[in-house]
């Protein structure tokens, strides 16, 4: 069922819990310097899809699909960021406290559990 944007915002505004969740999300977005989509990040580095696809040894249509996917794997994100010359970092934020997470490469597996 397709809903109009006004209907969605009215539904959010009618439900205090939903409104609070949206406000927290918006606040978190404002707290971050900038949130980039993968394609925006690539363009900010002046790299075309063809160039990045070549660096990653994938086809340009495959890279386009990755950029438009709503839930890519961490390994995919890591590959794209490294292909652009960067390093992927993931953090968890709790009321202003930020924790850098080691995803996929536990620095000390002996400390687990």
Helices and strands as residue ranges (DSSP letters): H 5-14, H 16-31, H 38-44, H 49-56, H 60-68, H 74-83, E 90-94, E 97-101, G 109-111
